[in-house]
Amino acid sequence: MADVLAITERRGGKIRPGAHEVIAAAASVAVGLGGATHALVLGGIGVGDEVSHLGSFGADLVRVGEDAALETVVPETYAVVIAEAVHSHGYAAVLFAATALGKDLAPRVAALLDVPLASDVTRAEVEDGRLFCERPIYGGKVIARIEFEASPAVLSLRPNAFGTNGSQAGGRVERLVVAVPEAVRSRVVGFRAAESGSVDVSEASVIVSGGRGMKSAENWNVLEDLRDALGPQTALGASRAVVDAGWRPHGEQVGQTGKTVSPTLYFAIGISGAIQHLAGMRTSKIIVAINKDPDAPIFAIADYGIVGDAFEILPALTAQIEQLRSES
């Protein structure tokens, strides 16, 4: 079969927005392969009530696996259930989001299926019936083009790299009988919730990131003011040095050892542009850099650069944005 499966993610009882992007990408691949697009939703009893809208993002069929044991995501359990669903149907490709959960699940599923994994993919296309993808390597300095020879092809997609396409069609919903493994070696003992109302940095369309040039955690209020002025889909980000210093939580870290992001607009403020940071954000659509050092490496990849003191520039920039938004 040439059908393509999109793995959706849920958090807090809701399907995450990134799942829509994965489904849209799967639909594009399925068209090239001449197959249908299926979406897989796993969760506790009642999860099927959340899936009616997924057809509008390109899912011809939404497969729903409900079981009390799936209420909490345990990667070891989820990987077995997903691998069995893929094996039983014979999918040509399986797509995940390259989120924290996706980066945990995708390798497990690929290992269970005994196939390679292409991670952090920024482009996927079909040529002459063959699936190819592109992904950054060497810290983003090189874009590798990969052809899949094993089946199924397993990919994880960099968030915000593909976008979504609305559709008038509504996909069918099918109940999937799941066999949850009884013996597992791990269990979830609890969650630490993010700041109420905050946007996940990996899903935000606009990111305001601060680095060591912000001098201290107490100065983060000027970045928060800019974030608020830019709108509700804006998230705060941080460099590794900031997180290591304890100024900001690890969930905001952007870079090779943090989260990889591809927002529409990325502000790098007081960030010099070490290769580890660039590896996590250089695929952003528009990059704005503010730094006192005119030779900072960040300016080499920035679309717009301002050399100067961020503590003088940011209040003026925030005021201008607030004025423009109030006039629109």
Helices and strands as residue ranges (DSSP letters): E 4-7, E 10-11, E 14-15, H 18-33, E 37-43, G 47-50, G 54-57, E 61-66, G 68-70, H 75-89, E 93-97, H 100-113, E 117-121, E 123-127, E 130-137, E 142-147, E 153-157, E 172-175, E 206-210, G 212-214, G 217-220, H 221-230, E 234-238, H 240-244, G 250-252, E 265-269, H 275-281, E 286-291, G 297-300, E 304-307, H 310-327
